[in-house]
Amino acid sequence: MMLVHVVNSSNSSLYANYLQEMVKIRRHSIFDEIDDSLDFIEGVEFLLVFSKNGQLLEISRFTPTQNTKCVSKGLANFIAEEVEFGPELWEHTKFVSDATAETASLEKSNAYVTVGVLEWAMTKGIKRLVAVARKPFIDLAKQQTWPIRKIGPLVQYKPGLFAAAIEIKVSKRILDAARAFFGLNNTVTFTAPPPLDYRTITIEQIRFLDAALEVNAGGEGQYYS
């Protein structure tokens, strides 16, 4: 198994080295331009997927549109239809490190991150996501009758490769459907506890850590196969 790590303002210092790798990963992005300033706005979160040997395979960035009032420039270039922005809509921008990773690892990573994105969105109360999706994913979503809406035309971003802006409605139904399709029945997302100041630790933090340690008691084999 893999874990999809949730990174936010409270625990980002634990992943500082990996977040710095985004510059390298973005060379393999769909977008010609990446708005790096969105990495640092209030509320932005990331999902990170690692291989068994600790290689960073994939990063997904999530930006709350109520803070930016619009999506990033790279995504906006793909959108041709009206989108209703607000606290229930987040932008999902995905970066894949395909320079050295094996194809099999990336395919497995894509399965986990698809389920992880929906899982994460459900826990945040997010109702809709906007993203640029590659044509194979759009075709899969249509085949599986997942609730997506194309909000822009297919665009050729590299010779023979196409993508389009989509809006995804988040629900338990689509999460269950994605889990069933990929055969991932257990929770795949994991949020590491934030660094703690033990001079002011609370009983709630102690209970949180105890629960996290209990989940991790099975060792590395629980998460990776």
C-alpha positions as CSV (number, residue, x, y, z in Angstrom):
1,M,0.0,0.0,0.0
2,M,0.8,3.7,-0.2
3,L,-0.1,6.6,2.0
4,V,-1.3,9.9,0.6
5,H,0.2,12.5,3.0
6,V,-1.9,15.6,3.8
7,V,0.3,18.6,4.3
8,N,-1.1,21.9,5.6
9,S,0.1,24.9,7.6
10,S,0.3,23.0,10.8
11,N,2.6,20.2,9.7
12,S,4.3,21.6,6.6
13,S,7.7,22.0,8.4
14,L,7.9,18.2,8.5
15,Y,7.8,18.1,4.7
16,A,9.9,21.1,3.9
17,N,12.5,19.2,1.9
18,Y,9.8,17.5,-0.2
19,L,7.9,20.7,-0.9
20,Q,11.1,22.2,-2.3
21,E,11.1,19.5,-4.9
22,M,8.0,21.0,-6.5
23,V,10.2,23.2,-8.7
24,K,11.6,20.0,-10.3
25,I,8.3,18.3,-10.5
26,R,6.6,21.2,-12.3
27,R,8.9,20.7,-15.3
28,H,6.6,17.8,-16.1
29,S,3.3,19.7,-15.5
30,I,0.6,20.2,-18.1
31,F,0.8,24.0,-17.5
32,D,3.2,26.2,-19.3
33,E,3.0,28.7,-16.4
34,I,2.7,27.8,-12.7
35,D,1.7,30.5,-10.3
36,D,4.1,29.8,-7.4
37,S,2.6,32.5,-5.3
38,L,-0.4,30.3,-4.6
39,D,1.8,27.9,-2.7
40,F,1.9,30.4,0.2
41,I,-1.7,31.8,0.4
42,E,-3.7,31.1,3.5
43,G,-5.3,27.7,3.6
44,V,-3.5,26.0,0.7
45,E,-2.9,22.3,1.2
46,F,-1.0,19.6,-0.5
47,L,-1.3,15.8,-1.0
48,L,2.1,14.0,-1.3
49,V,2.5,10.4,-2.5
50,F,5.7,8.5,-2.0
51,S,7.1,5.2,-3.3
52,K,8.1,2.4,-1.0
53,N,11.7,3.6,-1.0
54,G,10.7,7.2,-0.2
55,Q,10.8,8.7,-3.6
56,L,8.3,11.6,-4.1
57,L,6.0,10.5,-6.9
58,E,3.3,13.0,-7.0
59,I,2.2,16.3,-5.5
60,S,-1.3,17.7,-5.7
61,R,-2.0,21.3,-4.6
62,F,-5.4,22.5,-3.4
63,T,-6.2,26.2,-3.3
64,P,-9.4,27.6,-1.8
65,T,-11.0,29.8,-4.4
66,Q,-12.7,32.1,-1.8
67,N,-9.2,33.4,-1.0
68,T,-8.0,34.0,-4.5
69,K,-11.4,35.0,-6.0
70,C,-10.4,33.0,-9.1
71,V,-8.3,30.0,-10.1
72,S,-4.6,30.2,-11.0
73,K,-3.6,31.5,-14.4
74,G,-2.5,28.1,-15.7
75,L,-6.0,26.6,-15.0
76,A,-7.9,29.7,-16.1
77,N,-6.4,29.4,-19.6
78,F,-8.2,26.1,-20.0
79,I,-11.6,27.3,-18.7
80,A,-14.2,28.4,-21.2
81,E,-17.5,28.1,-19.2
82,E,-18.7,30.0,-16.2
83,V,-17.7,28.6,-12.8
84,E,-19.3,29.5,-9.5
85,F,-16.5,30.2,-7.0
86,G,-16.8,30.1,-3.2
87,P,-15.8,28.2,-0.1
88,E,-17.2,24.9,-1.4
89,L,-15.0,25.0,-4.5
90,W,-11.3,24.4,-4.5
91,E,-8.7,24.3,-7.3
92,H,-6.8,21.1,-7.7
93,T,-3.5,21.3,-9.5
94,K,-1.5,18.1,-10.0
95,F,2.2,17.6,-10.6
96,V,3.7,14.2,-11.4
97,S,7.4,13.4,-11.2
98,D,7.9,11.2,-14.2
99,A,11.6,11.9,-14.8
100,T,12.9,8.8,-12.9
101,A,9.9,7.0,-11.5
102,E,8.8,3.7,-13.0
103,T,5.6,3.6,-15.0
104,A,4.1,1.0,-12.6
105,S,4.8,3.2,-9.6
106,L,3.2,6.2,-11.2
107,E,0.1,4.2,-12.2
108,K,-0.2,3.0,-8.6
109,S,0.3,6.5,-7.4
110,N,-2.4,7.8,-9.6
111,A,-4.9,5.3,-8.2
112,Y,-4.1,6.3,-4.6
113,V,-4.1,10.0,-5.3
114,T,-7.5,9.8,-7.1
115,V,-9.0,8.1,-4.0
116,G,-7.0,10.3,-1.7
117,V,-8.2,13.5,-3.3
118,L,-11.9,12.5,-2.8
119,E,-11.2,11.3,0.7
120,W,-9.5,14.6,1.7
121,A,-12.2,16.7,0.1
122,M,-14.9,14.8,2.0
123,T,-13.2,15.5,5.3
124,K,-12.9,19.2,4.5
125,G,-16.6,19.5,3.5
126,I,-15.6,20.5,-0.1
127,K,-18.4,20.0,-2.6
128,R,-16.7,20.8,-5.9
129,L,-13.1,20.7,-7.3
130,V,-11.9,22.3,-10.5
131,A,-8.9,20.9,-12.3
132,V,-7.2,20.2,-15.6
133,A,-7.5,16.5,-16.3
134,R,-5.8,14.5,-19.0
135,K,-8.0,12.8,-21.6
136,P,-7.6,9.2,-20.3
137,F,-8.9,10.3,-16.9
138,I,-11.9,12.1,-18.5
139,D,-12.6,9.0,-20.5
140,L,-12.4,6.8,-17.4
141,A,-14.7,9.2,-15.4
142,K,-17.3,9.1,-18.2
143,Q,-17.1,5.3,-18.4
144,Q,-17.6,5.0,-14.6
145,T,-20.3,7.7,-14.7
146,W,-18.5,9.8,-12.1
147,P,-20.0,13.3,-11.8
148,I,-17.7,15.5,-13.8
149,R,-18.5,18.5,-16.0
150,K,-16.2,19.7,-18.8
151,I,-15.8,23.4,-18.4
152,G,-13.4,23.8,-21.3
153,P,-12.5,22.2,-24.6
154,L,-9.8,19.5,-25.1
155,V,-6.5,21.2,-25.5
156,Q,-3.3,19.6,-26.9
157,Y,-0.6,20.5,-24.5
158,K,2.0,18.2,-26.0
159,P,2.1,16.3,-29.3
160,G,-0.7,13.7,-29.2
161,L,-1.6,14.5,-25.5
162,F,-4.8,16.3,-24.6
163,A,-6.4,17.7,-21.5
164,A,-9.4,19.8,-20.5
165,A,-10.7,21.8,-17.5
166,I,-13.3,19.9,-15.5
167,E,-15.4,20.4,-12.4
168,I,-15.9,17.4,-10.1
169,K,-18.8,17.1,-7.7
170,V,-17.5,15.5,-4.5
171,S,-19.7,13.0,-2.7
172,K,-19.6,9.7,-0.8
173,R,-21.0,8.0,-3.9
174,I,-18.1,9.0,-6.1
175,L,-15.6,8.2,-3.3
176,D,-17.1,4.7,-2.9
177,A,-17.1,4.2,-6.7
178,A,-13.4,5.2,-7.0
179,R,-12.4,2.9,-4.1
180,A,-14.3,0.0,-5.7
181,F,-12.7,0.7,-9.2
182,F,-9.2,0.8,-7.8
183,G,-9.7,-1.9,-5.2
184,L,-8.7,0.5,-2.3
185,N,-11.2,-0.2,0.4
186,N,-9.2,1.3,3.3
187,T,-8.4,4.9,4.2
188,V,-5.4,6.1,2.2
189,T,-4.9,9.6,3.5
190,F,-2.7,10.3,6.5
191,T,-2.1,13.6,8.3
192,A,1.0,13.7,10.4
193,P,0.6,15.5,13.8
194,P,2.0,19.0,13.9
195,P,5.3,19.7,15.8
196,L,4.3,20.2,19.4
197,D,5.6,22.5,22.1
198,Y,5.7,20.1,25.0
199,R,5.6,23.0,27.5
200,T,2.0,23.6,26.4
201,I,0.8,20.2,25.2
202,T,-2.9,19.6,25.8
203,I,-4.8,16.5,26.6
204,E,-6.4,16.6,23.1
205,Q,-2.9,16.6,21.5
206,I,-1.9,13.6,23.7
207,R,-5.0,11.7,22.6
208,F,-4.3,12.6,19.0
209,L,-0.7,11.3,19.2
210,D,-1.8,8.1,21.0
211,A,-4.3,7.4,18.2
212,A,-1.7,8.1,15.5
213,L,0.8,5.8,17.2
214,E,-1.8,3.0,17.5
215,V,-2.6,3.3,13.8
216,N,1.2,3.1,13.0
217,A,1.8,0.1,15.3
218,G,1.8,-2.3,12.4
219,G,5.0,-0.8,11.1
220,E,5.9,0.1,7.5
221,G,4.3,-3.0,6.1
222,Q,0.9,-1.7,7.0
223,Y,1.2,1.1,4.5
224,Y,3.5,-0.2,1.7
225,S,3.4,-3.5,-0.2
